[in-house]
Structure formats: C-alpha cells, structure tokens
Amino acid sequence: MSLRKYQRVLAIPRVLPATLFMFVAGLPLTIMTLTLSLHVLNELGRGYFDAGIVGTATALGFAVGSPLLGRMIDRHGLRPVVAVCGTLSTVAWLLLPLVSYSVYVCLAFVAGMFTVPTGSLARQFVASLVPEDKRRPAYSLNMMLMELGFVIGPATGILLITRYSATATIVGIGVWRALSYIVLYKLNWPTRSLDEVAQDPNRVRPKLRTWMSGRLLGVMFVSAGALFVLYGTELALIAVLRSNGEIAFTGYVIAAMSVASIVGGFIHGIVHRSWSQTRLALAMSLLLLPVALFDQVWWWLMLALLPTNLLCTPTLAAGSEAVAKLAPASVRGEVMGLHDSAYRIGQTLSAPLVGLAIDSLSPAMGFVAAALGGLVLIAMAGLCNLWISAQKQTA
C-alpha cells in the first residue's frame, strides 16, 4: 500500500480544486431534506406526515432531475445547464419560505429537480480528468469527502436551525448554491477529456440499447442495494438506541461509523487490488445481519456496526468507478444521473420497509430488514445480467 496513489491523482491538473470545490458546493445538500422538513414542522405548524411528503417530493425531484440534467450536459455542455437550471433552482429555494404548504411541496420538487447534481457532476469531472487506471483512488477520495460531508453538514445544519430558524437556513442554502453555480459557470471544468471530444465533437447520442448493458443495469441495482443497507442501518440504529433509552449516544455511534467508512475508503484507494462492487456490497449486507444480536448496549452495537461500515465507502467508490468505465463519454452525464437516481431509489425504498420491520417485529430486526433488502437488490442485479445474457444467446 502506498500514499503515492493519492499523490499522483491529486497532481493531475485541476483534480484537486475540482474535488475540493464540489465537496464545499455539495455541503448544503446534506441538510436539504432536514431543513425543509423542520420548516414544515416549526414555521408551518404541520405534522410529521406532511414533513415526510416534502421529503419525498424533494427525493423524487432529484431522482427525475439528475438523469435529465445529465443528458442536457451531454448535449449542450456544462455552462448552459448551470445557467438555466441553477437560476430556476435558486429562485425555488428563495421562494420556499414565502408560500403555503401545497405550493411548498411543488417548489420542493422543483428545487430538487433543477438542482445541478453535485455528486454525479463530481464523478463526471473525475472520469474526464483522471485516466482509467488511476480512478480508484480518485473515486475513493471523492466518496471519503462525501462521507465527511454527511458528518459536518447535519451537525452544522442543526446548529443553524436552532440558533436562527429553518426559514433562515433555507435562504442560506439558496444563496450558497447560487454562489456555487456562479463559480462553477466561471471555472467550467470539462465533462469529457480532450480525446473523447476529438472522437465525438458533435456530441452524437448513441441509441439506448447500445450502452444500457446488463452489466450497467447490474451496477445500478447493486448501488440501490448499497443505499438501502446504509439508510436502513441508520434508521434501525436510531430505533434501537431510542428503545434502550440511549438516544443520547447516537452521535458517538454515527461518528464511529463514519470514521470506519472513511478508513475503509482510504484503504480501498491504495491497495493493489480490491473487490468488485458486487462483492463489496454483498459482504456489507451479510456483515449487517449479526448486528441484530448486539442491541443491548450502545457500545456493543457500535463495535458490531464497524465491519459493515468499513465497506461503505469502498462499495460506493467501486460503483462510481464501474459506471465511469461502462458509460460512453457521449452519455456519461445521463448515466451518472441515472446512477444518482438509483441511489435515491434505494434510499426511498429503505425507509418504509425497514420502518415496517421495526414496527412489526422489533427495533433490532431493522438491521436484518436492511441487510435482506440489500441482498434482494443485489440478487436482482445478478438476475438482470443472466436474463440479458440469455437474450443475447437467443438472438
């Protein structure tokens, strides 16, 4: 193992500033749903169901918008999309505190749909700037920073909402994102390498059947499964600690989980060979199953969760690397957007299904439900590959 792999990646022109900028620009997105929901609860005086509707609307906006915006970037380039979509998203954010609940839900969808997808765009930059043989440490670094963002963002968001208000924080998110769009427009980092532009200067979009392969669909299913496991794990953790009267220790456990995930990502980026995305996701799901046996004391639970969280960032990084390899340059933005949507679908499916297991069985069974959901989606990826292979053989 050697740190030189990271040094070589960061020495590539524009990689370091692009990576750091996208991390900073994406920080507000880690508290988007939390802030919108708390505005509904506090300022609008509505209930948790109404807050959940807003969260769903935002997630659906992201899921619909990410591939559409990615396709627009493929066709028209970065600047026109940032200018148009950034303006629409900013206007939606600034109007949110001023409208009634029904309009608020619609604007939350619009804000999500037209938000330029920081995560998928950062992965596009990596694919265009970094040679294929150096992408593993680049994507590992990208995912480690994303994990760090989910540590910094919510804590900062809660502080701002408590000290000021959810309304003020919504306006702050809108202003932060607007400034990010201005800087992004000016810097205009490439979404395709010079060689890729030379091969296809007119941005001709190939037909769907030529690039939507069984392997790429499999990566999408496995990615959805990974997010199902991750979000289900957090929900089950909160339920167990609340049931035990140990909710005050939630921050310690989540911090330990995040550190384990970052350590795992760091190792994934420097080892000579690493596991595939499917193997990593499978191991992550299986390692979560026995966690249900350690639900009595918070520190037992924390230690039991460390092995599965060590594989969190490596799984996400391996998925990004696989998508970048499989996606043709001319549709890379669209494919990266679809990858983002797969993450959102896994997250959206996880909450109600794991919550049902917690309510119907026990809080600890939430871990089992999260693991089984991940395994089902991973199995669907395998079935998808088998079906498409059979179709090819028949043809």
C-alpha positions in Angstrom: 0.0 0.0 0.0 1.2 3.5 -0.8 0.0 7.1 -0.4 1.6 7.8 -3.7 -1.5 6.7 -5.5 -3.4 9.6 -4.0 -0.5 11.9 -4.6 -0.4 11.0 -8.3 -4.1 11.6 -8.6 -4.0 15.0 -6.9 -1.0 16.0 -9.0 -3.2 15.8 -12.2 -4.1 19.3 -13.3 -7.5 20.6 -12.0 -8.3 17.4 -10.0 -7.6 18.9 -6.5 -9.5 22.2 -7.0 -12.4 20.4 -8.7 -12.6 17.8 -5.9 -12.5 20.3 -3.1 -14.9 22.7 -4.7 -17.5 20.1 -5.4 -17.2 19.0 -1.7 -17.8 22.5 -0.5 -20.6 23.2 -3.0 -22.4 20.0 -2.0 -22.4 20.5 1.7 -25.8 22.3 1.8 -27.4 19.3 0.0 -26.7 17.1 3.1 -29.1 19.2 5.1 -31.7 19.9 2.4 -34.4 17.4 3.5 -33.8 18.0 7.2 -34.2 21.8 6.7 -37.3 21.6 4.5 -38.9 19.1 7.0 -38.2 21.3 10.0 -39.6 24.3 8.3 -42.9 22.4 7.8 -42.9 21.3 11.5 -41.9 24.6 13.1 -42.8 27.5 10.8 -45.8 26.0 9.0 -47.1 24.1 12.1 -47.8 20.9 10.2 -47.2 17.3 11.3 -44.6 14.6 10.5 -46.7 13.1 7.7 -46.7 16.5 5.9 -43.0 16.8 6.5 -42.5 13.3 5.1 -44.4 14.3 1.9 -42.0 17.2 1.4 -39.0 14.9 1.8 -40.5 12.5 -0.7 -41.2 15.3 -3.2 -37.6 16.5 -2.9 -36.2 13.0 -3.4 -38.4 12.4 -6.4 -37.3 15.8 -7.8 -33.6 14.6 -7.5 -34.4 11.2 -9.0 -36.2 12.7 -12.0 -33.8 15.7 -12.5 -30.4 14.0 -12.2 -30.5 12.0 -15.4 -32.3 14.8 -17.3 -29.8 17.4 -16.3 -27.0 14.9 -17.1 -28.4 14.4 -20.6 -28.6 18.1 -21.1 -24.9 18.5 -20.0 -24.0 15.7 -22.5 -25.8 17.6 -25.3 -25.2 21.3 -24.6 -22.2 21.4 -22.2 -21.9 22.5 -18.6 -22.4 26.2 -18.7 -25.9 26.4 -20.3 -27.2 23.9 -17.9 -25.7 25.6 -14.9 -27.0 29.0 -16.0 -30.6 27.8 -16.6 -31.1 25.1 -14.0 -29.1 27.0 -11.4 -31.3 30.1 -11.8 -34.5 28.0 -11.6 -33.3 26.1 -8.5 -32.1 29.3 -6.7 -35.5 31.0 -7.4 -37.3 28.0 -6.0 -35.2 28.0 -2.8 -35.7 31.7 -2.2 -39.5 31.4 -2.7 -39.9 28.4 -0.4 -40.2 30.3 2.9 -42.9 32.6 1.4 -45.5 30.2 0.2 -48.3 28.0 1.5 -47.8 24.3 2.2 -49.3 23.0 -1.1 -47.1 25.3 -3.1 -44.2 24.5 -0.8 -44.4 20.8 -1.8 -44.4 21.7 -5.5 -41.5 24.1 -5.1 -39.6 21.4 -3.1 -39.9 19.1 -6.1 -38.8 21.9 -8.5 -35.8 22.7 -6.2 -34.8 19.1 -6.2 -35.3 18.6 -9.9 -33.3 21.6 -11.1 -30.5 21.3 -8.5 -27.4 20.7 -10.5 -26.4 17.2 -9.1 -23.1 17.9 -7.3 -22.4 14.2 -6.7 -22.8 12.9 -10.2 -21.1 16.0 -11.6 -18.1 15.5 -9.4 -17.9 11.9 -10.7 -18.0 13.2 -14.2 -15.1 15.5 -13.6 -13.1 12.6 -12.2 -13.9 10.5 -15.3 -12.9 13.3 -17.7 -9.7 14.4 -15.8 -8.3 11.1 -14.5 -7.0 8.2 -16.6 -8.9 5.0 -16.1 -6.0 3.2 -14.3 -5.9 6.0 -11.6 -9.7 6.3 -11.0 -10.0 4.0 -8.0 -8.1 6.4 -5.6 -9.8 9.3 -7.2 -13.3 7.9 -6.6 -12.3 6.7 -3.1 -11.2 10.3 -2.2 -14.5 11.6 -3.7 -16.6 9.3 -1.6 -14.5 9.9 1.6 -15.2 13.6 1.2 -18.9 12.8 0.7 -18.9 10.8 3.9 -17.2 13.7 5.7 -19.9 16.0 4.3 -22.6 13.9 5.9 -20.8 14.3 9.3 -20.2 18.1 9.0 -23.5 19.0 7.2 -26.2 17.8 9.6 -24.4 18.9 12.7 -23.9 22.4 11.2 -27.5 22.4 9.9 -29.0 21.6 13.4 -26.8 24.4 14.9 -28.0 27.0 12.3 -31.7 25.9 12.6 -31.5 26.0 16.4 -29.7 29.4 16.6 -31.7 31.1 13.8 -34.5 29.2 12.1 -35.3 26.7 9.4 -36.5 29.6 7.2 -33.2 31.4 7.5 -31.3 28.2 6.8 -33.4 27.6 3.6 -32.5 31.1 2.4 -28.8 30.4 3.3 -28.9 27.1 1.3 -30.3 29.0 -1.7 -27.6 31.7 -1.5 -24.8 29.1 -1.0 -25.9 27.2 -4.0 -26.3 30.3 -6.1 -22.7 31.3 -5.4 -21.6 27.8 -6.2 -23.3 28.0 -9.6 -21.6 31.3 -10.4 -18.2 29.8 -9.6 -19.0 26.6 -11.4 -20.1 28.5 -14.5 -16.8 30.5 -14.5 -14.5 27.6 -13.9 -16.3 25.4 -16.5 -14.4 22.1 -15.8 -14.6 19.6 -18.6 -17.1 16.7 -18.5 -15.2 14.9 -21.3 -11.5 14.5 -21.9 -9.8 16.1 -25.0 -9.5 12.6 -26.6 -13.2 12.0 -26.1 -14.1 15.4 -27.6 -11.9 14.7 -30.6 -13.6 11.3 -31.2 -17.1 12.8 -31.0 -17.0 16.6 -31.5 -20.7 16.9 -32.3 -21.9 15.2 -29.1 -23.9 12.5 -31.0 -26.0 10.5 -28.6 -25.9 6.7 -29.2 -29.1 4.7 -29.0 -30.1 3.4 -25.6 -29.7 -0.2 -26.5 -26.0 0.3 -27.4 -24.9 1.4 -23.9 -27.6 0.2 -21.4 -26.0 -3.2 -20.9 -26.8 -5.8 -18.4 -23.7 -5.1 -16.5 -24.5 -1.4 -16.2 -28.1 -2.2 -15.0 -26.5 -4.6 -12.5 -24.3 -1.7 -11.2 -27.5 0.4 -10.8 -29.2 -2.4 -8.8 -26.2 -3.0 -6.6 -25.9 0.7 -5.9 -29.6 0.9 -4.9 -29.0 -2.1 -2.7 -26.0 -0.4 -1.0 -28.1 2.7 -0.2 -30.9 0.5 1.0 -28.5 -1.0 3.5 -26.9 2.3 4.6 -30.1 4.2 5.2 -31.9 1.2 6.8 -28.9 0.8 9.1 -29.2 4.4 10.3 -33.0 4.0 10.9 -32.6 0.8 12.8 -29.7 2.3 14.9 -31.9 5.2 16.0 -34.8 2.8 16.8 -32.6 0.6 18.9 -31.0 3.4 20.9 -34.4 5.0 21.4 -35.9 1.8 22.6 -33.0 1.3 25.1 -33.2 4.9 26.4 -29.7 5.6 24.9 -30.6 8.0 22.2 -28.0 10.5 23.7 -25.2 8.2 22.4 -26.4 8.4 18.7 -23.8 10.9 17.8 -21.0 8.8 19.1 -22.1 5.7 17.2 -22.7 7.6 13.9 -19.3 9.3 14.3 -17.6 5.9 14.8 -19.5 4.5 11.7 -18.4 7.5 9.6 -14.7 7.1 10.7 -14.8 3.4 9.8 -16.3 4.2 6.4 -13.6 6.8 5.7 -10.8 4.4 6.8 -12.3 1.7 4.5 -12.4 4.1 1.6 -8.8 5.2 2.2 -7.6 1.6 2.2 -9.7 0.8 -0.9 -7.9 3.6 -2.8 -4.4 2.5 -2.1 -4.4 -1.3 -2.2 -3.0 -3.0 -5.3 -6.3 -4.9 -5.9 -9.7 -4.5 -4.4 -13.0 -6.4 -4.5 -15.7 -5.6 -7.1 -18.7 -3.5 -6.3 -20.9 -6.6 -6.1 -18.6 -8.5 -3.8 -18.2 -5.4 -1.5 -22.0 -4.8 -1.3 -22.6 -8.5 -0.7 -20.1 -8.5 2.2 -21.5 -5.3 3.6 -25.1 -6.7 3.7 -24.0 -10.1 5.2 -22.0 -8.4 7.9 -25.0 -6.4 8.9 -27.1 -9.5 9.7 -25.5 -10.4 13.1 -25.7 -6.8 14.3 -29.2 -7.6 15.5 -27.7 -9.8 18.2 -25.8 -6.8 19.8 -28.7 -4.4 20.5 -28.4 -4.5 24.4 -25.7 -1.8 25.0 -24.8 1.1 22.8 -21.1 0.4 22.6 -21.7 -3.3 21.7 -23.8 -2.0 18.9 -21.2 0.5 17.8 -18.5 -2.2 17.7 -20.8 -4.6 15.8 -21.5 -1.9 13.1 -17.9 -1.2 12.4 -17.2 -4.1 10.0 -20.1 -3.4 7.7 -19.3 0.4 7.7 -15.7 -0.3 6.7 -17.1 -1.4 3.4 -19.5 1.5 2.9 -17.2 4.0 1.1 -15.4 1.2 -0.9 -18.7 0.0 -2.2 -19.8 3.4 -3.3 -16.4 4.2 -4.9 -16.4 0.9 -6.7 -19.8 1.6 -8.1 -18.7 5.0 -9.4 -15.6 3.5 -11.0 -17.7 0.9 -12.7 -20.2 3.4 -14.1 -17.4 5.6 -15.4 -15.9 2.6 -17.1 -19.1 1.4 -18.7 -20.7 4.7 -19.7 -19.7 6.0 -23.2 -18.4 9.6 -22.9 -21.2 11.0 -25.0 -23.9 9.9 -22.5 -21.7 10.0 -19.3 -23.8 12.8 -17.7 -27.0 10.9 -18.3 -25.6 7.6 -16.9 -24.1 9.4 -13.9 -27.5 10.9 -13.3 -29.2 7.5 -13.5 -26.7 6.3 -11.0 -27.7 9.1 -8.7 -31.4 8.1 -9.2 -30.5 4.5 -8.3 -29.1 5.8 -5.0 -32.3 7.8 -4.4 -34.5 4.8 -5.1 -32.6 2.6 -2.7 -32.8 5.3 -0.1 -36.6 5.9 -0.7 -37.4 2.1 -0.6 -35.4 1.6 2.6 -37.2 3.9 5.0 -40.8 2.4 4.8 -39.7 -1.2 4.5 -37.2 -1.1 7.3 -39.6 1.0 9.3 -42.3 -1.7 8.8 -39.9 -4.3 10.2 -39.1 -2.2 13.2 -42.8 -1.5 14.0 -44.0 -5.1 13.3 -41.1 -7.1 14.9 -38.5 -5.2 16.9 -36.0 -2.4 16.5 -33.1 -4.8 16.1 -34.9 -6.5 13.3 -34.5 -3.3 11.3 -30.8 -4.3 10.8 -32.0 -7.7 9.4 -34.5 -6.0 7.1 -31.9 -3.6 5.8 -29.5 -6.4 5.1 -32.1 -8.5 3.4 -33.3 -5.6 1.3 -29.7 -5.1 0.1 -29.3 -8.8 -0.7 -32.6 -8.8 -2.7 -31.4 -5.8 -4.9 -28.0 -7.4 -5.4 -29.7 -10.7 -6.4 -31.9 -8.7 -8.9 -28.6 -7.4 -10.4 -27.5 -11.0 -10.9 -30.8 -12.0 -12.4 -30.7 -9.0 -14.8 -27.3 -10.0 -16.1 -28.5 -13.6 -16.6 -31.6 -12.5 -18.4 -29.8 -10.2 -20.8 -27.1 -12.8 -21.4 -29.9 -15.3 -22.3 -31.5 -12.8 -24.6 -28.2 -12.3 -26.5 -27.7 -16.0 -26.8 -31.2 -16.4 -28.2 -30.6 -13.6 -30.7 
